[in-house]
Amino acid sequence: MSIATDIAIATPVDPSMALIHTTTVSLFRQVCSGSTVSLTPQLCPVMNIPLTYFFYGRPAYRPGPISSTNRDYDSRPVSMLFRREAVNSIMGIYPCDTGAHDRGFYAPFLDGVPLPDLDCRSVSDADKRIVSRFFGANDAYFYGEELSSLNPAPNSVAGSKFYDLLTSPHVTECDDRSQTVELTQDQVQGLDDAIESVVIPDFLLAEPIVTTALRRWEAGGTTIRSYRPQRRTCAARTVEQLFPVVGSLQGLSS
């Protein structure tokens, strides 16, 4: 039985937080330099079809390993926040990062749980229902504070195992991606009418290709926030440092 049966009973959280797509500086430049500023689906090795990935509310994607550092500013992260209603052609909605599940990072908790049993797209407002069912509210979800108990208890194997993953006190290989709602899209996503906010490293503000796109988005109401990156670090750690600014953009208290 799919986890979708568990979340269907939950009332969606309100309001809806923005969806987030995080990428690297080098790929963001490519997006800004295109004749049509958009995100194009890329081949996903897990699903074996071209997809674009978003996360509900949280900048969870880690562009690169956390185990190595460098001075390459082009690897630093850029987070784009999208209005939920502007992102269409959703192919899947999952309670956790599917790539990490595919690599076995959620073992032993999700061992034997196939991705179809974690897919909640058959339920309306599935992303907001997942948050409600397992975290209760947007702010608790954003800061990784799952509910101490579920009432009623999960009625599916997938739901039970996922909740065990959330509440386990044991050290595992997985990070916050284990508790971040993932959405996959199979169509080109335009940016001009969909971007709510952008969080970029400050040096991009001096690059004409990028600032041309930023000015156009700002004219349409997009909020631009910049951060000053560490000289030697890794993109994965930098994403974690972006949580306070993203939280403020989502209207959450720190």
SULGIWO-V681919 format. One record per backbone hydrogen bond with DSSP energy under -1.0 kcal/mol. CO is the residue of the C=O (numbers start at 1). NH is the residue of the N-H. E is the energy in kcal/mol with one decimal. If there is no record, write none. Layout:
BEGIN
co=CO nh=NH e=E
co=CO nh=NH e=E
END
This chain:
BEGIN
co=2 nh=5 e=-1.4
co=3 nh=6 e=-1.1
co=3 nh=7 e=-1.7
co=4 nh=8 e=-1.5
co=7 nh=10 e=-1.7
co=18 nh=57 e=-2.0
co=19 nh=82 e=-3.6
co=20 nh=55 e=-2.1
co=21 nh=80 e=-2.6
co=23 nh=78 e=-2.6
co=24 nh=28 e=-2.5
co=25 nh=29 e=-2.3
co=26 nh=30 e=-1.4
co=27 nh=31 e=-2.0
co=28 nh=32 e=-2.4
co=29 nh=33 e=-1.8
co=37 nh=191 e=-1.8
co=39 nh=189 e=-2.7
co=42 nh=51 e=-3.2
co=44 nh=48 e=-2.5
co=49 nh=44 e=-2.3
co=51 nh=42 e=-2.3
co=52 nh=185 e=-2.4
co=54 nh=183 e=-2.8
co=55 nh=20 e=-2.8
co=58 nh=60 e=-1.9
co=62 nh=64 e=-1.7
co=70 nh=233 e=-1.7
co=71 nh=73 e=-1.0
co=72 nh=75 e=-1.6
co=73 nh=76 e=-1.6
co=74 nh=26 e=-2.1
co=76 nh=25 e=-1.7
co=78 nh=23 e=-2.6
co=79 nh=199 e=-2.8
co=80 nh=21 e=-2.3
co=81 nh=196 e=-3.5
co=81 nh=197 e=-1.4
co=82 nh=19 e=-2.3
co=83 nh=86 e=-1.7
co=84 nh=87 e=-1.2
co=89 nh=186 e=-1.6
co=92 nh=184 e=-2.2
co=93 nh=120 e=-3.5
co=94 nh=182 e=-2.3
co=97 nh=101 e=-1.6
co=98 nh=102 e=-2.5
co=99 nh=103 e=-1.5
co=100 nh=105 e=-2.5
co=101 nh=104 e=-1.5
co=104 nh=107 e=-1.4
co=106 nh=110 e=-1.7
co=108 nh=111 e=-1.0
co=110 nh=113 e=-2.1
co=114 nh=117 e=-1.2
co=115 nh=118 e=-1.9
co=117 nh=3 e=-2.8
co=120 nh=123 e=-2.2
co=123 nh=126 e=-1.1
co=125 nh=129 e=-2.0
co=126 nh=130 e=-2.5
co=127 nh=131 e=-1.5
co=128 nh=13 e=-1.2
co=128 nh=132 e=-1.8
co=129 nh=133 e=-2.9
co=130 nh=134 e=-2.2
co=131 nh=135 e=-2.3
co=131 nh=136 e=-1.7
co=134 nh=147 e=-2.6
co=137 nh=141 e=-2.1
co=138 nh=142 e=-2.8
co=139 nh=143 e=-1.9
co=140 nh=145 e=-3.4
co=141 nh=144 e=-1.4
co=156 nh=160 e=-2.3
co=157 nh=161 e=-2.6
co=158 nh=162 e=-2.3
co=159 nh=163 e=-2.1
co=160 nh=164 e=-1.9
co=161 nh=165 e=-1.9
co=162 nh=166 e=-2.1
co=163 nh=167 e=-2.0
co=175 nh=178 e=-2.1
co=176 nh=179 e=-1.8
co=177 nh=97 e=-2.1
co=177 nh=180 e=-1.1
co=181 nh=56 e=-2.5
co=182 nh=94 e=-2.7
co=183 nh=54 e=-2.7
co=184 nh=91 e=-3.3
co=184 nh=92 e=-1.0
co=185 nh=52 e=-2.4
co=189 nh=39 e=-2.6
co=191 nh=194 e=-1.9
co=191 nh=195 e=-2.4
co=194 nh=83 e=-2.2
co=196 nh=223 e=-2.1
co=197 nh=81 e=-3.1
co=198 nh=225 e=-2.9
co=199 nh=79 e=-2.1
co=200 nh=227 e=-1.8
co=201 nh=204 e=-1.7
co=202 nh=205 e=-1.6
co=203 nh=206 e=-1.3
co=204 nh=207 e=-1.7
co=207 nh=211 e=-2.8
co=208 nh=212 e=-2.1
co=210 nh=214 e=-2.4
co=211 nh=215 e=-2.8
co=212 nh=216 e=-1.5
co=213 nh=217 e=-2.4
co=214 nh=218 e=-3.0
co=215 nh=219 e=-2.1
co=217 nh=222 e=-2.5
co=218 nh=221 e=-1.9
co=223 nh=198 e=-2.4
co=225 nh=200 e=-2.5
co=227 nh=202 e=-2.8
co=233 nh=70 e=-2.8
co=234 nh=238 e=-2.0
co=235 nh=239 e=-2.1
co=236 nh=240 e=-1.2
co=237 nh=241 e=-1.4
co=239 nh=242 e=-1.2
co=240 nh=243 e=-1.1
co=242 nh=246 e=-2.5
co=243 nh=247 e=-2.9
co=244 nh=248 e=-1.9
co=245 nh=249 e=-1.9
co=246 nh=250 e=-1.7
co=247 nh=252 e=-2.9
co=248 nh=251 e=-1.2
END
